[in-house]
Amino acid sequence: MSLADMIAGGSWELTLRWINDRYLSPFSDEHRRIEDMRERAALYRDDGARYIREIIDKAFDDPDVKRLRDAWVEQAGYNNVTRRVVHELGRLYTRHALRSVDGTSNNLKYQTVLELIGLNEVMLEVHRLAILYRAVWLVPRVAKWNGLPRIDVVEPMHFRLITHPDEPTRIIGSIVDQAVDKPTLPGQERAAYLVTTETERFRMSSRGYLIGAIEPLPFNRIPGVLVALNPPPGRIMDTTTFRDVIRAHKAVWFENVLLLKESKSATRTSVLSGDAARAARKQPLDSEGIVELPDGVTLTPADLSMDLGPFRETADHILERAAANHGIPPQILHHEGATSGYEIELRHVGIRERRIEQEPVFRAVERELADVLSMVIAHDAPHLSFSTEGWSINFGDSQMPRSPAEDLQIYDAEQSAMLTSIIEKEMQRDPDLTRDDAWQRIEQRIEDKIKLAELTRPLQAIDGSAGANPEQAEGKEGKPVDSPDQWAWLDEVIRGAV
């Protein structure tokens, strides 16, 4: 028995039917959630033109009016509101986080696995996608073709999480879309979904039928990690937050369509009034040409342009209000200059507060991810296996940029108070360094400084600042004293003169 004991005592047939009706049916709540996530993904990746054409189709009735505006939809997508907000908020991993486990050899294996995966780069994208979708599914695995560990980042339109009917916050299985279709015989159904539970893995067709055999899993837990930001009580995922940014993105895009269309139409034309039956046809209206018109016909210029300011002001208003919902002030959106570093700090207070709020969430995610990664690697790549005993993470400092002089002052104060060391500073400057590498760099710099002092000693001797006897160079009060024979030539000149 599995999948929460076959959903409390049912048969495999009833269980598969229940999964199909609740999670795979086009009439289920999951289907509506997936369509919403597809829209977010399209707008984030500059592929949402079809959603703007739907707005144009609803906003206008005349086919010609729709056609004239549809022609500008692609060009009007230059202001990606969704990406701007996501990238401003997704700053938790802009500087590499430092992860470690107990034991020198154990930590070395762990760091090797992290480097092979590129976890810092993966988590930077995971954080941004979590802000966009509010939920991401991570699947650690070992690639069969090269034996290297990796983490698959599954976006929410490609996965469904099976929850227990009596405990909606308990995940008992995952359904992931199959990206690669294997060769099939004529009339044979293809596997559309991969279902993973705590004890087995199997595939299902698009109609909910079992495909192939059920494969047992040795982990006794689902080999996946859910990254979920602030789910509502009693739910595992938040499906509504961030819709305000999506709505703002579509509204700004629509305003830009109107802006470009009217910008192209902002021209002057000429209107003929009177009996134009005897007027010559197809005469070019050029500033250097002459138009011949019969008596009684008047050529009047007409200005068809309009003020484009309201379109720009409306788009900026929408963008600023949507960004303000997430703590991003207009000065950051418009990259306005600042008169001091303190002003820059104040502008980013809202963003930094949200970053601090997300640290506990991602600390728990990273802890669970380390456990699942250790479990999978121990089974599929034992030569890289490691223990998560003593696991810890230190998120990188994402403070606002400071001048080099300010950095040095802060470093000197921290070093005096024993809050940091030269090794930590070196590893902060280059996160890829180990402690041994940092020590080697420092030792090399000391050797370079000693060698430079040796090479410059002759120059210092010429200047009189090196090679002198300290007892002769200074008197009892610490003041420089002349050498005995330094002014002998002057004594001889004085005696000769006398």
ChimeraX attribute file (.defattr): number of C-alpha atoms within 10 A of each C-alpha:
attribute: neighborCount
match mode: 1-to-1
recipient: residues
	/A:1	12
	/A:2	15
	/A:3	20
	/A:4	17
	/A:5	11
	/A:6	15
	/A:7	18
	/A:8	14
	/A:9	12
	/A:10	11
	/A:11	13
	/A:12	15
	/A:13	11
	/A:14	13
	/A:15	16
	/A:16	16
	/A:17	16
	/A:18	14
	/A:19	15
	/A:20	19
	/A:21	15
	/A:22	16
	/A:23	20
	/A:24	20
	/A:25	15
	/A:26	12
	/A:27	11
	/A:28	13
	/A:29	12
	/A:30	18
	/A:31	17
	/A:32	13
	/A:33	15
	/A:34	18
	/A:35	13
	/A:36	18
	/A:37	19
	/A:38	18
	/A:39	16
	/A:40	23
	/A:41	20
	/A:42	14
	/A:43	20
	/A:44	20
	/A:45	11
	/A:46	15
	/A:47	14
	/A:48	21
	/A:49	20
	/A:50	14
	/A:51	17
	/A:52	21
	/A:53	19
	/A:54	11
	/A:55	13
	/A:56	20
	/A:57	17
	/A:58	10
	/A:59	10
	/A:60	12
	/A:61	10
	/A:62	9
	/A:63	9
	/A:64	10
	/A:65	12
	/A:66	16
	/A:67	13
	/A:68	14
	/A:69	20
	/A:70	20
	/A:71	14
	/A:72	19
	/A:73	24
	/A:74	17
	/A:75	12
	/A:76	21
	/A:77	22
	/A:78	11
	/A:79	15
	/A:80	17
	/A:81	26
	/A:82	26
	/A:83	18
	/A:84	14
	/A:85	23
	/A:86	21
	/A:87	15
	/A:88	17
	/A:89	22
	/A:90	22
	/A:91	19
	/A:92	23
	/A:93	21
	/A:94	16
	/A:95	16
	/A:96	21
	/A:97	16
	/A:98	16
	/A:99	18
	/A:100	18
	/A:101	21
	/A:102	16
	/A:103	14
	/A:104	10
	/A:105	11
	/A:106	18
	/A:107	20
	/A:108	17
	/A:109	18
	/A:110	24
	/A:111	19
	/A:112	13
	/A:113	21
	/A:114	17
	/A:115	13
	/A:116	12
	/A:117	16
	/A:118	14
	/A:119	18
	/A:120	18
	/A:121	13
	/A:122	15
	/A:123	21
	/A:124	17
	/A:125	16
	/A:126	23
	/A:127	24
	/A:128	21
	/A:129	23
	/A:130	20
	/A:131	19
	/A:132	26
	/A:133	25
	/A:134	22
	/A:135	24
	/A:136	25
	/A:137	23
	/A:138	19
	/A:139	19
	/A:140	22
	/A:141	21
	/A:142	17
	/A:143	13
	/A:144	9
	/A:145	6
	/A:146	7
	/A:147	12
	/A:148	16
	/A:149	22
	/A:150	20
	/A:151	20
	/A:152	12
	/A:153	17
	/A:154	18
	/A:155	21
	/A:156	25
	/A:157	21
	/A:158	17
	/A:159	21
	/A:160	22
	/A:161	21
	/A:162	21
	/A:163	18
	/A:164	16
	/A:165	12
	/A:166	9
	/A:167	11
	/A:168	13
	/A:169	15
	/A:170	16
	/A:171	18
	/A:172	22
	/A:173	24
	/A:174	21
	/A:175	23
	/A:176	20
	/A:177	18
	/A:178	18
	/A:179	11
	/A:180	8
	/A:181	9
	/A:182	8
	/A:183	8
	/A:184	10
	/A:185	7
	/A:186	6
	/A:187	6
	/A:188	9
	/A:189	15
	/A:190	19
	/A:191	24
	/A:192	21
	/A:193	24
	/A:194	18
	/A:195	23
	/A:196	25
	/A:197	24
	/A:198	20
	/A:199	17
	/A:200	19
	/A:201	18
	/A:202	18
	/A:203	24
	/A:204	22
	/A:205	16
	/A:206	16
	/A:207	14
	/A:208	20
	/A:209	17
	/A:210	19
	/A:211	17
	/A:212	11
	/A:213	9
	/A:214	12
	/A:215	12
	/A:216	14
	/A:217	15
	/A:218	12
	/A:219	15
	/A:220	11
	/A:221	16
	/A:222	19
	/A:223	22
	/A:224	21
	/A:225	20
	/A:226	18
	/A:227	23
	/A:228	19
	/A:229	20
	/A:230	15
	/A:231	15
	/A:232	11
	/A:233	9
	/A:234	10
	/A:235	14
	/A:236	20
	/A:237	21
	/A:238	16
	/A:239	19
	/A:240	13
	/A:241	15
	/A:242	20
	/A:243	15
	/A:244	15
	/A:245	24
	/A:246	20
	/A:247	16
	/A:248	21
	/A:249	27
	/A:250	21
	/A:251	19
	/A:252	25
	/A:253	26
	/A:254	24
	/A:255	21
	/A:256	23
	/A:257	25
	/A:258	22
	/A:259	22
	/A:260	19
	/A:261	18
	/A:262	19
	/A:263	14
	/A:264	11
	/A:265	12
	/A:266	15
	/A:267	12
	/A:268	10
	/A:269	12
	/A:270	12
	/A:271	9
	/A:272	12
	/A:273	11
	/A:274	11
	/A:275	12
	/A:276	15
	/A:277	9
	/A:278	10
	/A:279	14
	/A:280	11
	/A:281	9
	/A:282	6
	/A:283	12
	/A:284	10
	/A:285	11
	/A:286	8
	/A:287	7
	/A:288	7
	/A:289	9
	/A:290	10
	/A:291	13
	/A:292	11
	/A:293	15
	/A:294	13
	/A:295	11
	/A:296	9
	/A:297	16
	/A:298	15
	/A:299	12
	/A:300	10
	/A:301	11
	/A:302	11
	/A:303	10
	/A:304	11
	/A:305	14
	/A:306	12
	/A:307	10
	/A:308	14
	/A:309	9
	/A:310	12
	/A:311	19
	/A:312	14
	/A:313	12
	/A:314	15
	/A:315	20
	/A:316	16
	/A:317	14
	/A:318	19
	/A:319	23
	/A:320	20
	/A:321	17
	/A:322	22
	/A:323	24
	/A:324	15
	/A:325	12
	/A:326	18
	/A:327	20
	/A:328	21
	/A:329	19
	/A:330	17
	/A:331	14
	/A:332	15
	/A:333	17
	/A:334	10
	/A:335	8
	/A:336	8
	/A:337	10
	/A:338	11
	/A:339	7
	/A:340	8
	/A:341	13
	/A:342	10
	/A:343	11
	/A:344	16
	/A:345	14
	/A:346	11
	/A:347	18
	/A:348	18
	/A:349	14
	/A:350	16
	/A:351	18
	/A:352	20
	/A:353	11
	/A:354	16
	/A:355	17
	/A:356	11
	/A:357	11
	/A:358	16
	/A:359	13
	/A:360	11
	/A:361	14
	/A:362	19
	/A:363	15
	/A:364	12
	/A:365	16
	/A:366	19
	/A:367	16
	/A:368	16
	/A:369	22
	/A:370	22
	/A:371	17
	/A:372	22
	/A:373	27
	/A:374	21
	/A:375	23
	/A:376	21
	/A:377	22
	/A:378	15
	/A:379	14
	/A:380	17
	/A:381	17
	/A:382	12
	/A:383	10
	/A:384	18
	/A:385	19
	/A:386	25
	/A:387	18
	/A:388	22
	/A:389	13
	/A:390	10
	/A:391	15
	/A:392	15
	/A:393	13
	/A:394	11
	/A:395	17
	/A:396	16
	/A:397	14
	/A:398	14
	/A:399	9
	/A:400	11
	/A:401	11
	/A:402	10
	/A:403	8
	/A:404	9
	/A:405	9
	/A:406	11
	/A:407	11
	/A:408	12
	/A:409	11
	/A:410	12
	/A:411	17
	/A:412	16
	/A:413	12
	/A:414	13
	/A:415	14
	/A:416	11
	/A:417	10
	/A:418	9
	/A:419	11
	/A:420	14
	/A:421	14
	/A:422	14
	/A:423	18
	/A:424	15
	/A:425	14
	/A:426	18
	/A:427	17
	/A:428	16
	/A:429	10
	/A:430	12
	/A:431	15
	/A:432	13
	/A:433	15
	/A:434	16
	/A:435	13
	/A:436	10
	/A:437	14
	/A:438	19
	/A:439	16
	/A:440	12
	/A:441	15
	/A:442	15
	/A:443	12
	/A:444	12
	/A:445	12
	/A:446	12
	/A:447	12
	/A:448	12
	/A:449	12
	/A:450	11
	/A:451	11
	/A:452	11
	/A:453	12
	/A:454	11
	/A:455	11
	/A:456	11
	/A:457	14
	/A:458	14
	/A:459	12
	/A:460	13
	/A:461	12
	/A:462	10
	/A:463	9
	/A:464	11
	/A:465	12
	/A:466	14
	/A:467	11
	/A:468	11
	/A:469	9
	/A:470	10
	/A:471	11
	/A:472	12
	/A:473	15
	/A:474	13
	/A:475	12
	/A:476	8
	/A:477	6
	/A:478	9
	/A:479	9
	/A:480	13
	/A:481	12
	/A:482	12
	/A:483	12
	/A:484	8
	/A:485	9
	/A:486	8
	/A:487	10
	/A:488	10
	/A:489	9
	/A:490	10
	/A:491	11
	/A:492	11
	/A:493	10
	/A:494	9
	/A:495	8
	/A:496	7
	/A:497	7
	/A:498	6
